Amino acid sequence: MNTHTRPRLNAIAGPILGEFLVGMSVAMAGLWLASQTSDVAAGAFGMTNQVMETLFVLFRVLAIGVGAGITQAVGGQRPEAARRTALVGLGASTWAGAFVAGWMLLANGWTLDVLNAPLGVSLLAAPYMQVLALAMVLEAYNLTMAAILRAHLHARDTLTVMLVMHSVHLALAFVLMRGVGSWDGLGLYGYAVGLIVSRVVGLFMHLRFWRLRLKLVPHRRDWWVCPVRSLMPVLRTGVPAASLELVYRIGFMMSLAAAAKLGVPALAAQAYTLQTLKYVVLVSLSIGWACEIMVGHLVGAGEFRTAHQLVRKGLRNGMLASGALALLAAASAPWLMRAFTRDPNIIEAAQTLLWIAFALETGRVANIVVLGALRATGDVVYPVAASMASLILVLGVGSVVLSRYFGLPGIFIAYAADEWIRGSILYHRWTTHGWVQHAREIYQRMRTPGAETRF
């Protein structure tokens, strides 16, 4: 990849930020609509979202592996390797989506029992998860296809898809959840129905951009065939990265179960706080994804020094943005929380959590920016091995133990401690250049005759 043709970091991060902003806004609107019914409905909405994010680890395996492989192939000028990887990701998405759909249909009750869901929350969440299951294959397709477009540097196109898709979802959710005239609406189920319709729209738009930008039109067999040989390079990157995310989700679900034991008000306060924090982390997420895409291109082109400088800049910008937004959210909590609830105890609890979140969000930056960069260089095993102990002991066990003594604040203290421990480990790995050998191996593979067929 030539320096003069390489887009600036902000040119990629900007559209990704827009995608996240729209997606988070729809989720926030859904939580607000649920909260207008009751705090129990809001708790069910929040708990179901956490279950879905855990199951989405399977989709992340594909998105991460496919995205990293394509960025390296494009940077190394291997278009056929990029094309093959894209189609493999599409076929694998069918099977991953079907598995997640089956889990939500058949194992929702067991999952909610494991999470100590209060009876009122469980009665709402179980059928809600079953309706959402219908959208899981569509969700897998959209996430993977968007990752492939971004890896080819078509971030503006993915932003267009997300704007339309989420706008359709929001419009339908508002009508279907609240009702029209004398019709009372579907409640939580309206949000699920809107999601299904919007994901159909997103799929057709992704197919259109694939044809226009990538000259790629999937055949019928491409939707379900994923040869093991072609899938292995995707799994080599995606599985370790997603394994780390899976362990994170396990630790987080332990903390969610600990919060559930504190009662419905605590569960609602946590749901409102976590949803608010998703806005705080938007800038860091967009910078981190842009860095990962750019580092993959730079590694494929052999520009290691530029990659190192890019990550340091991204880390600095992310720390400043996240810290400022976290403080703003904490200071604004008394007004922000009134959009969800009038319960003064829940509002006070949420504000306390948001002040603690300053430490949480500044520590999270390295885990977003540096982790993605290491993954793009091919250094995928070390971050997993180095981080798992903290995820289990600090995030998981720490949340359970501290919640007994400090309630919800104890859980968020465990969150912050885990982020800082793991972030420090990853930053040390980057600054000591432990990733360079992996990057050199990728660069050599991209330059070896016949590597395209082995990719």
SEMARMI-423602 format. One record per atom (N, C-alpha, C, O): y, z, x; residue in one letter. Coordinates in steps of 0.02 Angstrom, whole numbers, plus 50000, padded with zeros to 5 digits. Example, Ala and Ser with C-alpha at 12.3 -4.5 7.8 and 13.67 -1.06 7.14 Angstrom:
497165039050660A/497755039050615A/498355039050660A/498345042350712A/498885035450642S/499475035750684S/500025039450645S/500575040250670S/
***
This chain:
499405000050043M/500005000050000M/500625000050044M/500705004650084M/501044995250039N/501644994750079N/502164999750057N/502225001149997N/502545002350105T/503045007350089T/503575004650042T/503805008249998T/503774998350051H/504324995750011H/504114994549938H/504534993849894H/503454994249926T/503224993149858T/503004999649824T/502834999749765T/503005005149863R/502765011449835R/503295014449790R/503855015449812R/503135015949727P/503625018949682P/503795026049703P/503395029349737P/504375028349683R/504585035149698R/504185040049656R/503945038449602R/504135046149682L/503765051349647L/504045052549577L/503675053249529L/504715052649572N/505015054049507N/504885048549456N/504865049749395N/504785042349480A/504645036849434A/503975037649400A/503865035149345A/503515041249432I/502865042649402I/502895049349364I/502625049849309I/503215054349394A/503235060949364A/503615060949298A/503445064649252A/504145056849293G/504555056749233G/504175054849170G/504185058649122G/503815049149169P/503415047449111P/502865052549096P/502715053949038P/502555055249149I/502035060249138I/502335066449106I/502025069449061I/502935068449128L/503275074049096L/503395072649022L/503315077048980L/503585066549007G/503695064648937G/503055065248897G/503065067648840G/502485063148926E/501845063748892E/501685071048876E/501505072748820E/501765075248926F/501615082348916F/502075085448864F/501865089448823F/502715083548868L/503205086448822L/503025084748749L/503055089048706L/502845078548737V/502675076448669V/502035079948647V/501995082548591V/501525080048691G/500885083248673G/500965090648658G/500675093148610G/501345094148701M/501455101248690M/501865102548627M/501755107548593M/502325098148613S/502735099048553S/502315098548490S/502425102348442S/501835093948489V/501395093348431V/500965099648425V/500885102248370V/500705102148481A/500305108248478A/500735114148455A/500505118348416A/501345114548479M/501795119848459M/501955119348384M/501975124348349M/502055113148361A/502195112148289A/501585114248248A/501665117048194A/500985112648273G/500385114748237G/500325122248233G/500135124948181G/500475125648288L/500455132948288L/500975135748240L/500845140548204L/501575132748239W/502095135048192W/501875134048120W/501965138448078W/501585128148105L/501345126948037L/500795131848017L/500775134147960L/500355133348065A/499825138248050A/500125145148039A/499895148947996A/500635146848079S/500945153448073S/501305154448006S/501395160047984S/501505148847975Q/501835149447910Q/501345151547856Q/501545154047803Q/500695150547869T/500185152947823T/500055160347833T/500095164347786T/499905162247896S/499795169247913S/499675169847988S/499545164748021S/499725175948015D/499565177048085D/498815175948098D/498615174248153D/498405177048047V/497685175748053V/497565168248065V/497165166348108V/497915164048026A/497845156748035A/498085154648105A/497785150348136A/498635157748128A/498885156248195A/498385158348248A/498285154748297A/498065164148238G/497555166348286G/496965161548287G/496685160148340G/496755159148228A/496205154348224A/496385147848259A/495975144848294A/497005145548249F/497245139448281F/497235140248357F/496985135948393F/497505145848381G/497545147048453G/496855147748484G/496735144948537G/496405151448451M/495735152348479M/495355145748481M/495005144348529M/495415141748428T/495075135248427T/495325130748482T/494935127148514T/495975130848495N/496255126848549N/495975128848616N/495835124548658N/495875135348626Q/495595137648690Q/494865135448697Q/494655133548751Q/494485135548642V/493795133148644V/493785125648660V/493375123448701V/494225121848629M/494245114648642M/494435113248714M/494135108748746M/494915116848741E/495105115748811E/494535117248858E/494475114048911E/494125122148841T/493535123648882T/493035117848879T/492775115748931T/492895115448820L/492425109848813L/492695103448844L/492315099148865L/493355102848847F/493655096848875F/493555096348951F/493745091348981F/493245101448980V/493065100949051V/492645094649064V/492715091449115V/492205093049017L/491805086949024L/492245080749029L/492105076249069L/492755080548988F/493215074748991F/493595074649057F/493745069349084F/493755080649082R/494115081049145R/493685078549203R/493955075749251R/493025079649199V/492585076949251V/492705069449258V/492775066849314V/492725066049202L/492825058849202L/493525056849223L/493625052549266L/494025060149192A/494715058349207A/494885059449280A/495215055249311A/494665065149307I/494805066649377I/494445061749424I/494755058849468I/493795060949413G/493405056549457G/493615049349453G/493685045949504G/493725046849392V/493935039949383V/494635038849412V/494755033949446V/495095043549397G/495775042849423G/495805042749498G/496145038549528G/495445047449530A/495455047749604A/495145041449634A/495415038649681A/494585039249606G/494265033249633G/494695027149627G/494725023049673G/495045026449571I/495465020449561I/496075020649605I/496265015549633I/496405026449613T/496995026749657T/496805024849728T/497175021249761T/496235027349752Q/496025025649820Q/495855018249826Q/496015015049876Q/495515015549775A/495335008449777A/495945003949774A/495974998949810A/496425005649731V/497035001549726V/497435002049791V/497684997049816V/497495008149818G/497845008949881G/497515005149938G/497845002649982G/496845004749936G/496475001149987G/496364993849970G/495994990350005G/496694991449916Q/496664984349896Q/495944982249881Q/495704977149906Q/495604986149839R/494924984749816R/494934984249739R/494694988749705R/495194978749711P/495264978249639P/494604978249601P/494574981049546P/494074975349629E/493434975149593E/493144982149588E/492824983849538E/493234986249640A/492994993149638A/493374996949583A/493075000949547A/494024995749578A/494414999149526A/494184997049457A/494145001249412A/494044990649448R/493824988149383R/493154991249363R/493064993349307R/492684991449411R/492024994149396R/492065001549378R/491735003849332R/492485005149414T/492555012249400T/492845013449331T/492645018149296T/493315009349310A/493615010049244A/493095009249189A/493085013149142A/492675004149195L/492165002949144L/491635008349143L/491375010149090L/491465010949202V/490985016449205V/491275022549169V/490915026049132V/491915023849179G/492235029449145G/492225028749070G/492145033649034G/492315022549047L/492305021348974L/491625022748944L/491575026148893L/491095020248976G/490415021548950G/490235028948951G/489935031448904G/490425032349005A/490265039449011A/490645043548959A/490415048748937A/491245041148939S/491645044748889S/491275045348822S/491345050348787S/490895040148805T/490515040348742T/490035046248741T/489995049948692T/489665047048795W/489165052348798W/489485059248803W/489255064048772W/490015059848842A/490365066248847A/490665068248780A/490615074048760A/490975063448746G/491275064948681G/490755066948629G/490865071348588G/490165063548631A/489635065148584A/489365072248595A/489215075748547A/489315074248659F/489075081048673F/489555086348647F/489355091148615F/490205085348660V/490705090148637V/490725090448561V/490775095848532V/490675084648529A/490665084548456A/490065088348428A/490135092148380A/489485087448459G/488895091048437G/488965098548445G/488745102348402G/489275100648500W/489375107848510W/489825110848456W/489675116148429W/490375107348441M/490845110048392M/490545110048321M/490725114148279M/490095105348308L/489775105148243L/489235110548235L/489195113748182L/488835111548287L/488235115648281L/488295122648312L/487925127148292L/488745123448360A/488775129848396A/489425133548386A/489595138048425A/489805131748335N/490465134948325N/490395142348309N/490775146448334N/489915144148266G/489835151148248G/489645155448307G/489915160848317G/489165153048347W/488955156748406W/489535157648456W/489625162948484W/489915152248465T/490485152548512T/490995157748490T/491225161648532T/491155157948427L/491645162748401L/491375169848406L/491765174548418L/490725170748397D/490435177448405D/490495179848477D/490655185648489D/490365175348524V/490415177148595V/491125179248612V/491235183648654V/491615176148580L/492315177548594L/492585183648555L/493185185048557L/492145187048519N/492355192948480N/492895191248429N/493335195248416N/492845185348400A/493355183348351A/493345188048291A/492805189248263A/493915190748271P/493925194848210P/493665190948151P/493705184748150P/493395194348101L/493065191048045L/493535186048010L/493325180447995L/494155188047997G/494625183447964G/494755177248004G/494785171747976G/494825177948070V/494925172248114V/494315167748114V/494375161648111V/493725170748119S/493105166948123S/492985162848060S/492755157148064S/493135165648002L/493035162147939L/493465155847934L/493265150947902L/494055155947965L/494485150047965L/494305145248021L/494315139148011L/494145148048080A/494055143848139A/493415139748137A/493405134048160A/492875142448109A/492225138948111A/492245132148075A/492075127048105A/492455131848011P/492495125347978P/493035120748008P/492965114648006P/493565123748034Y/494085119848067Y/493815116148127Y/493965110348138Y/493395119548167M/493085116448225M/492625110748204M/492575105748239M/492275111548147Q/491825106248125Q/492205099848106Q/491965094348120Q/492775100648075V/493185094748059V/493445091548123V/493445085448129V/493675095648170L/493935092948234L/493405089148273L/493565084648312L/492765091048263A/492225087748300A/492225080248291A/492025076548336A/492455077948234L/492455070748219L/492915066848266L/492835060748274L/493385070248298A/493875066848341A/493685066948414A/494045064048455A/493135070348433M/493015071648504M/492855065448545M/493085064848602M/492475060748517V/492335054548554V/492985050648564V/493105047848618V/493395050448513L/494045047048518L/494475050348570L/494825046948608L/494465056948573E/494865060648622E/494635058948693E/495045058148738E/493975058548703A/493715056848768A/493945049948791A/494145049048848A/493915045048745Y/494135038248761Y/494875038348782Y/495055035448833Y/495295041548742N/496015041348755N/496195044748821N/496615042248858N/495885050348836L/496035053848899L/495825049748959L/496205049249008L/495235046748957T/494995042749013T/495395036349021T/495575034549077T/495535032948967M/495905026648971M/496625027848995M/496905023749031M/496925033448974A/497595035048998A/497585036449073A/498035034349109A/497075040049097A/497025041549169A/496965035149209A/497225034649264A/496615030249182I/496525023849217I/497185019949220I/497345017149272I/497565019949167L/498215016649169L/498685020049218L/499045016649256L/498695026749219R/499125030349267R/498925028849338R/499355027949382R/498275028549351A/498035027249419A/498265020449443A/498335019349504A/498375015849397H/498645009249415H/499415009149414H/499725003849419H/499715015049408L/500445016049409L/500785013449346L/501385011949348L/500425013049291H/500715011049227H/500865017249185H/500645017749128H/501235021849214A/501375028249180A/501815027249118A/501755030949070A/502255022349120R/502685021049062R/502275018849001R/502445020448945R/501755015049014D/501335012748958D/500965018648927D/500905019048866D/500715023148968T/500365028948940T/500855033248901T/500675036348851T/501485033648924L/501985037348886L/502105034148818L/502165037748768L/502125027548816T/502215024048752T/501645025748704T/501755027148645T/501035025548730V/500455027148688V/500505034248661V/500395035448602V/500665038848705M/500695045848685M/501255047148634M/501165051148587M/501815043848643L/502365044648595L/502155042548525L/502265046048476L/501845036648521V/501625034148456V/501065038448427V/501085040448369V/500565039848468M/499985043648445M/500175050548421M/499965052648367M/500575054148459H/500755060848439H/501265060948381H/501275065648342H/501665055848377S/502125055348320S/501735054548255S/501905057648204S/501225050348257V/500795049448198V/500455056048180V/500415057948122V/500205059548232H/499865065948220H/500345071048189H/500165074448141H/500945071548217L/501425076548192L/501615075048120L/501645079648078L/501755068748104A/501965066948037A/501405068447986A/501535071247932A/500795066648004L/500235067947959L/500095075447953L/499955077847898L/500145079048009A/500005086248007A/500495089847962A/500305094347924A/501125088047966F/501635091447925F/501485090447851F/501525095147812F/501325084247832V/501195082747761V/500535085947739V/500495089047686V/500005085047779L/499345087147759L/499265094747761L/498875097647722L/499635098147807M/499575105447811M/500005108947759M/499795113947730M/500605106247747R/501075109547702R/501015107247630R/501185110847583R/500765101047622G/500695098347554G/501325094747532G/501835094847566G/501295091647475V/501855087947446V/501895089647372V/501385089247337V/502485091447349G/502575093047278G/502125098847256G/502155104247285G/501725097647205S/501285102847179S/500645103647219S/500265108447209S/500515098947265W/499915099347307W/500045104047365W/500535103347401W/499605108947374D/499705114047425D/499505111847495D/499635115447543D/499195106147502G/498995103847567G/498305106447588G/497975109947550G/498105104647649L/497435106347674L/497445112147723L/496915114247747L/498025114947739G/498055120247788G/497865117847857G/498065112447878G/497465121847893L/497255120047960L/496885113347961L/496955109548009L/496505111947910Y/496125105647909Y/496575099547909Y/496375094247933Y/497185100147884G/497655094647887G/497835092747958G/497925086847973G/497885097748001Y/498025096348072Y/497445092248103Y/497565087648141Y/496825094148085A/496245090648112A/496205083448087A/496055078848125A/496345082348023V/496325075547996V/496865071248029V/496735065448047V/497455074048038G/497985070348072G/497795068548143G/497965063048167G/497445073048178L/497225071648246L/496735065848248L/496785061548292L/496275065548200I/495785060148199I/496135053348190I/495985048648227I/496585052948142V/496925046548129V/497345044448189V/497345038648208V/497695049148219S/498135047548276S/497745045248336S/497975040948374S/497145048048346R/496735045948404R/496455038848395R/496345035348444R/496345036848333V/496145029948320V/496715025248340V/496605020148371V/497325027148321V/497915023148339V/497975022848415V/498095017448443V/497895028448449G/497935028648522G/497425024248556G/497575020848605G/496815024148530L/496285020048559L/496465012648557L/496385009148606L/496705010248500F/496885003248494F/497475001448540F/497504995948567F/497945006048548M/498505004748593M/498285004548666M/498525000348704M/497825008948684H/497565008748753H/497195002248767H/497264999348821H/496814999948719L/496454993648728L/496954987848737L/496824983348777L/497494988148701R/498004982848708R/498304982948778R/498384977648808R/498484988848803F/498784989248870F/498274987648925F/498464984848976F/497644989248913W/497134987248962W/497114979648967W/497064976949022W/497154976348911R/497134969048912R/497764966048944R/497714961348984R/498354968848928L/498974966048953L/499094967649027L/499284963249065L/498984973949047R/499154976149115R/498584975349165R/498704973449222R/497974976749143L/497414976749189L/496964970649183L/496504969649222L/497104966449132K/496684960649118K/495954962849108K/495494959549131K/495874968349074L/495224971449066L/495054972048992L/495394975648955L/494524968548970V/494314968848901V/493584971148900V/493144967348920V/493444977248878P/492754979748878P/492304975848831P/492504973948776P/491684974548854H/491184971548811H/490814977048774H/490904982948788H/490394975148727R/490054980048685R/489644984948727R/489664990948713R/489294982548776R/488864987048816R/489274991748860R/489024997048879R/489894989948876D/490304994248918D/490475000848884D/490665005648918D/490405001148818W/490585007248781W/490045012648787W/490185018348770W/489455010848809W/488935016048812W/488515015748875W/488135020348888W/488565010448915V/488175009848976V/488575012649035V/489145010749045V/488275017049073C/488595019749133C/488055020649186C/487765026149191C/487915015549226P/487385015849277P/487495021749324P/488055023249345P/486955025249341V/486995031249383V/487305029549450V/487705033449476V/487115023849479R/487375022149545R/488135021449544R/488475023649590R/488385018349492S/489115017349486S/489465023849466S/490055024749481S/489105028249430L/489405034449407L/489455039749463L/489875044149460L/489025039249513M/488995044449565M/489645045549602M/489835051249613M/490025040149622P/490665041449655P/491155045249611P/491545049349635P/491125043849545V/491555047449498V/491355054849496V/491785059249497V/490705056149493L/490455062949488L/490575066849553L/490695072949550L/490555063549610R/490665067049674R/491355070249677R/491435075549707R/491835067049645T/492505069849643T/492595074049580T/492885079549583T/492355071549524G/492495074949460G/492105081349450G/492385086049423G/491475081549471V/491065087449457V/491315093649494V/491395098949462V/491455093349560P/491725099349592P/492385101649562P/492495107549551P/492825096749548A/493475098549519A/493385101549450A/493705106649434A/492965098549409A/492855101149342A/492455107549343A/492535111749298A/492025108449394S/491665114849400S/492155120549411S/492075125949383S/492665119249450L/493185124249461L/493545125749395L/493685131449379L/493695120449358E/494035121449294E/493575125049245E/493805129149205E/492925123649248L/492455126949203L/492435134449218L/492435138549172L/492405136149282V/492405143249300V/493065146449279V/493065152149256V/493605142849287Y/494255145349263Y/494225146649188Y/494445151949165Y/493945141949150R/493915142749078R/493465148649059R/493605152249011R/492925149649097I/492485155449083I/492875161949094I/492845166449053I/493225162249151G/493635168249164G/494165169149111G/494305174749090G/494465163649090F/494985164049040F/494705166248973F/495005170148937F/494115163648955M/493805165648892M/493625173048893M/493635176248841M/493445175648952M/493335182948957M/493985186648939M/493965191748905M/494545184048963S/495185187248947S/495355186448873S/495645190948843S/495165180848844L/495285179748773L/494875184548731L/495105187248681L/494245185648752A/493825190548717A/494115197548723A/494085201448675A/494395199148781A/494715205648791A/495315206448745A/495425211748717A/495705201048738A/496285201348693A/496065201948620A/496385205548581A/495525198548602A/495275198948533A/495085206048514A/495155208048457A/494825209848563K/494635216748550K/495235221148533K/495165226448503K/495825218848553L/496435222748540L/496695221648470L/497155225148448L/496395216948433G/496575215948363G/496955209448351G/497155205948398G/497045207848287V/497375201648267V/498095201248293V/498295195948317V/498515206648289P/499195206148316P/499215204248390P/499625200248411P/498765207248429A/498745205648500A/498535198448511A/498805194948554A/498045196148472L/497815189248478L/498375184348460L/498445179148492L/498755185948408A/499315181748388A/499855181648442A/500125176348457A/500015187548470A/500525187948523A/500325183848583A/500735180348613A/499685184148601Q/499445180248658Q/499485172748642Q/499695168848685Q/499295170748581A/499325163648562A/500045161048565A/500155155648591A/500525164948539Y/501225162748540Y/501485162248612Y/501855157648629Y/501295167148653T/501535167148723T/501245161348762T/501605157848797T/500595160248756L/500275154848793L/500545148148772L/500625143648813L/500685147248707Q/500955140948684Q/501655139848712Q/501835134248731Q/502055145148716T/502725144648745T/502685142948820T/503075138848844T/502205145948855L/502135144748927L/501925137648942L/502025135248998L/501625134248894K/501435127348906K/502055123048918K/502025118048954K/502615124948890Y/503235121448904Y/503485123048974Y/503755118649008Y/503395129248995V/503625131249061V/503265127349116V/503565125449166V/502625126149106V/502225123049158V/502275115349157V/501985112049200V/502645112549109L/502675105249103L/502905101749167L/502605096849188L/503445104349196V/503725100949255V/503225101149312V/503125096149346V/502925106949323S/502435107549378S/501835102949366S/501575099949413S/501605102549304L/501045098149288L/501215090849302L/500815087149330L/501815088749282S/502015081749292S/502085080249366S/501875074949389S/502375084949404I/502435083949477I/501745083849509I/501605079749553I/501305088449486G/500635088749515G/500235082449503G/499905079849548G/500245079849442W/499885073649427W/500175067749465W/499805063549490W/500835067449469A/501145062049506A/500965062349580A/500825057249612A/500965068449608C/500765069349678C/500035067049689C/499885063749738C/499595068949642E/498895067049650E/498815059449649E/498445056649689E/499165056049604I/499125048749601I/499395045649665I/499085041249694I/499975048149687M/500285045249747M/499885046649810M/499805042349852M/499615052749816V/499215054449874V/498585050049877V/498385047849931V/498275048749819G/497705044249818G/497875037349844G/497495034449883G/498435034649823H/498665028149848H/498815028349922H/498625023849959H/499145033749944L/499325034350014L/498715035150059L/498705032450114L/498215038850036V/497605039550075V/497245032850081V/497015031050135V/497205029150026G/496895022550028G/497255017850076G/496945013450105G/497915018850084A/498315014650129A/498365017650199A/498645014450244A/498095023650210G/498105026750277G/498765030150295G/498875031450354G/499185031550247E/499845034650260E/499805042250251E/500065044950202E/499475045650297F/499335052750291F/499965057050299F/500065061850263F/500385055250346R/500995059250358R/501455059150296R/501735064350277R/501515053350266T/501925052850205T/501625057150149T/501995060350111T/500965057150145A/500625061250094A/500785068650105A/500915072350057A/500765070850167H/500905077950183H/501615079750162H/501725085050131H/502095075550178Q/502795076950160Q/502895076850085Q/503285080850058Q/502545072450051L/502615071849978L/502385078249943L/502715080649897L/501835081049966V/501565087049935V/502025093049946V/502135097049901V/502305093650006R/502765099250019R/503385098749975R/503635103849950R/503625092749965K/504205091749921K/504015093449849K/504405096749814K/503435091149826G/503225092549758G/503125100049746G/503295102549692G/502865103549796L/502765110749789L/503425114449784L/503505118949743L/503905112449824R/504575115649822R/504905114449755R/505165119149724R/504905108349732N/505225106749668N/504885110349609N/505215112749563N/504215110749612G/503845114049559G/503995121549556G/504055124349502G/504045124749614M/504195131949617M/504875133349586M/504955137949546M/505365129449604L/506045130449578L/506065129449503L/506365133449466L/505755124049479A/505775122549408A/505405127749366A/505655130049315A/504805129449388S/504395134249350S/504725141149348S/504725144449296S/504995143349404G/505315149849406G/505905150249358G/505985155149322G/506315144949359A/506915144949316A/506715144749242A/507005148349202A/506235140649225L/506025140049155L/505685146349130L/505765148249072L/505305149749174A/504965155949154A/505485161349138A/505405164949089A/505995161849178L/506515166849165L/506895165249101L/507065169649062L/507025158849090L/507375156749029L/506955158448967L/507215160748917L/506305157148970A/505865158648914A/505845166048899A/505855168148841A/505805170148952A/505785177448941A/506425180048911A/506415184148866A/506995177548935A/507635179748908A/507735177548836A/508085180848798A/507435171848818S/507525169048750S/506985171348701S/506995169448643S/506515175448724A/505935177348683A/506115180248614A/505795178448565A/506625184748610P/506765187548543P/506945182248491P/506825183248431P/507225176748513W/507405171348467W/506825166348459W/506695163948404W/506495164748515L/505945159948513L/505375162448468L/505115158548428L/505195168748474M/504625171348437M/504745171748362M/504275171848323M/505385171948342R/505525172248271R/505345165748235R/505305165548173R/505235160448273A/505005154248243A/504295154848219A/504075151048175A/503915159748247F/503215160648229F/503085166748185F/502665166448140F/503445172148197T/503285178348162T/503905182648155T/504375182048194T/503895186948104R/504435191848095R/504195198948113R/504575203748107R/503585199448136D/503315205948154D/503645208248219D/503545205148271D/504035213748218P/504395215848278P/503935218048335P/504105217248393P/503345220548318N/502875222648370N/502595216648408N/502515216848469N/502445211248371I/502195205148404I/502745202048447I/502615199748502I/503365202048422I/503925199148460I/504025203148524I/504125200148577I/504015209648520E/504115213848579E/503555212748630E/503675212448690E/502935212348605A/502365211248650A/502415204548685A/502285204048745A/502615199348648A/502675192748678A/503215192548731A/503125189248783A/503775196048720Q/504315196048770Q/504075199348834Q/504235197048889Q/503715204848828T/503445208148888T/502995203448927T/503035203148989T/502575199848892L/502125195148925L/502505189548960L/502305187349013L/503045187348929L/503435181848959L/503805184149023L/503895180049068L/504005190349026W/504305192849089W/503785192949145W/503925191049201W/503185195049128I/502645195049178I/502485187849199I/502275186549256I/502585183149153A/502405176249165A/502835172949219A/502655167549244A/503395176049239F/503765173349296F/503315173049358F/503295168049394F/502965178549371A/502495178749428A/501915173949416A/501685170649463A/501675173649355L/501115169249338L/501285161949352L/500895158449384L/501855159649327E/502015152549331E/502215150349402E/502045144749422E/502565154549439T/502725152649508T/502105152449551T/502055148249597T/501625156749537G/500995156549575G/500565150649555G/500175148149596G/500635148349493R/500225142849469R/500395136149501R/499975131649502R/500995135449528V/501225129049553V/500765126249607V/500575120349605V/500575130449656A/500145128049710A/499475125849683A/499175121149710A/499225129249632N/498575127349604N/498605120849566N/498085117649555N/499195118749547I/499275112249513I/499405106749565I/499065101649566I/499915107749606V/500135102549652V/499655101649710V/499435096049724V/499485107049744V/499065106549805V/498345104849787V/498015100949821V/498095107849733L/497405106349713L/497315098949698L/496825095949720L/497775095949660G/497725088949645G/497775084549708G/497415079549714G/498205086549754A/498275082749816A/497635083049858A/497415078049885A/497345089049864L/496715089649901L/496165085349870L/495785082149905L/496145085349804R/495645081349769R/495745073849785R/495255070249794R/496365071649787A/496505064649800A/496325062549871A/496195056649883A/496295067349918T/496105065749987T/495345065849996T/495105064150050T/494975067749944G/494255068349950G/494015075249969G/493415076349976G/494475079949978D/494305086849996D/494185090649931D/494625094149906D/493585090049903V/493445092649837V/493015098949837V/493025102649788V/492625100149890V/492165105849891V/492525112249910V/492415117449878V/492945112049961Y/493275118149985Y/493675121649931Y/493605127749923Y/494105118149892P/494485121649840P/494045125349790P/494225130749766P/493475122449774V/493025125549726V/492725131949756V/492735137249725V/492445131249816A/492115136949848A/492605142649862A/492425148449855A/493215140949881A/493705146049900A/494005149549840A/494275155049847A/493975146449781S/494325149149723S/493885152849673S/494145156749633S/493235151649674M/492805154249621M/492795161849618M/492775164749563M/492795165149676A/492755172449675A/493355175449639A/493285180249600A/493955172649651S/494555175249618S/494525173949543S/494745178249504S/494275168149524L/494245166549453L/493795171449414L/493965173549358L/493235173249444I/492775177749410I/493015184949414I/493045188449364I/493175187149475L/493325194249486L/494025196249464L/494125201449433L/494525192049481V/495215193749466V/495405191549395V/495655195549355V/495295185249380L/495475182749314L/495025185649259L/495275188549211L/494365184949268G/493905187049216G/493815194549211G/494025197649163G/493505197449263V/493375204649262V/494025208649262V/494085213749228V/494525206249301G/495165209649304G/495505210049236G/495795215149219G/495455204649197S/495755204749130S/495425210049085S/495755213649049S/494765210249089V/494395215049047V/494565222249066V/494695226449022V/494575223549131V/494705230449154V/495425232449140V/495545237849113V/495905228249159L/496605230049151L/496815230449078L/497265234149060L/496475226549035S/496645226948963S/496485233848934S/496805235948886S/495995237148963R/495815243748938R/496345249048954R/496415253948917R/496715247949008Y/497215252749029Y/497925250749009Y/498335255048994Y/498065244149009F/498745241948997F/498815237148938F/499355234648925F/498265235748902G/498305231248845G/498435224048867G/498195221848919G/498815220348827L/498975213348842L/499335212548909L/499175207848945L/499825216848927P/500145216048993P/499635216149050P/499725212549100P/499115220249044G/498605220449097G/498265213749105G/498105211649161G/498145210249049I/497825203649052I/498265198749089I/498025194749130I/498915198949075F/499375194149107F/499495195949181F/499635191549221F/499445202249199I/499475204149269I/498885201149307I/498955198849363I/498295201249274A/497705198149305A/497805190649313A/497605187749363A/498105187449262Y/498255180349267Y/498675178849329Y/498515174349369Y/499215182549337A/499685181349392A/499355182549460A/499445178649507A/498975187949466A/498645189549529A/498165184049549A/498135182049608A/497785181549502D/497305176149516D/497665169849540D/497445166649588D/498205167949507E/498575161849526E/498835162349597E/498795157549635E/499115168049615W/499405168749682W/498865168949736W/498965166149790W/498305172049722I/497755172149771I/497495165149783I/497445163049841I/497335161549730R/497055154849739R/497575150049767R/497415145849809R/498205150649745G/498725146249770G/498835147149845G/498945142149880G/498805153249869S/498895154549940S/498335151449981S/498455148750035S/497725151849955I/497145148949990I/497225141349996I/497115138550049I/497415138249941L/497485130949941L/498055128649985L/498005123550020L/498615132249983Y/499185130350025Y/499015130850099Y/499225126650138Y/498635135950118H/498415136650187H/497985130650207H/498045128050263H/497545128550162R/497115122850176R/497535116550189R/497385112650234R/498055115650149W/498465109650157W/498865109850222W/498885104950259W/499195115350236T/499635115750294T/499245115750360T/499525113850412T/498615117850359T/498215117550420T/497825110950426T/497415110150471T/497965106250381H/497685099450383H/496925099150379H/496615094850409H/496635103850342G/495915103650332G/495675097650292G/495075096150291G/496135094250259W/495965088550217W/495955081850254W/495715076850227W/496215081750315V/496325075450350V/495675071750364V/495645065650356V/495155075250384Q/494525071950398Q/494245068450337Q/493985062850342Q/494295071550279H/494065068450217H/494475062150202H/494205057050180H/495125062650213A/495565056850201A/495395051050247A/495405045250227A/495235052650309R/495055047350356R/494405043850335R/494345037750342R/493935047650309E/493305044650286E/493435039850229E/493135034450226E/493865041650182I/494035037250126I/494375030950152I/494225025450130I/494845031850198Y/495215026150224Y/494745021250259Y/494805015150252Y/494275023850298Q/493795019550332Q/493345015950283Q/493185010050293Q/493145019350229R/492725016150179R/493095010450145R/492795005250131R/493745011350131M/494135006050100M/494225000050146M/494354994550123M/494165001250212R/494274995850260R/493624992650284R/493644987850322R/493044995450263T/492414992850286T/492184987050243T/492164987750182T/492004981350272P/491764975750232P/491154977750190P/490684980850215P/491174975950126G/490624977550081G/490684984350048G/490264986150007G/491214988250067A/491294994850037A/491404994449962A/491224998949924A/491694988849940E/491834988049869E/491204988349827E/491214990949771E/490664985949854T/490044985949816T/489714992749815T/489314994249771T/489894996949864R/489595003649867R/490025008849833R/489815014549824R/490615006949813F/491085011949786F/490835014649719F/491165018849688F/
***
